């Protein structure tokens, strides 16, 4: 576990090692690919995304981590920070739009309807709304 000060959160060593690697990737032009990072540390790309998310969310890690088609990097300018945040905002809004569409579709043609027993009594319909 890496930990600088008592009030700081403890992180797995792999999280600290990935962050240290990213500190040498300053600016989008120096981005390191997810494939390379996951290969270097012997982890899946899914695990790497979880680690990047932990780094981004924790105040223990002071640098803003951006991403681009080339991979992950430490933002080196206000413009890179703004671009990184714009991409994250776009992704979040897109996920909310999908969630909203799913809510509207729930229950159509028996989707998201749970029935029990021989008579097929509906107990839960459309994501948890009981009859």
RACORHU-V156442 format. One line per field, one symbol per residue. ss: DSSP state (H for helix, E for strand, C for the rest). phi: phi as a letter, one per 30 degrees, with the letter a starting at -180 (. if undefined). A space follows every 50 residues. Layout:
ss: ???
phi: ???
This chain:
ss: CECCCCCCCCECHHHHHHHHHHCCCECHHHCECHHHHHHHHCCCHHHHHH HHHHHHHCCCCCCCEEEECCEEEECCCHHHHHHHHHHHHHHHHHHHHHHH HHHHHCCHHHCCEEEECCCCEEEEECCCEEC
phi: .cadbeddddbeeddddddddddccdiedcdcdddddddecibddddddd ddddddddddcdddccbbddkcaddcaedddddddddddddddddddded ddeddejdhidicccbiddiddcbbhhjddd
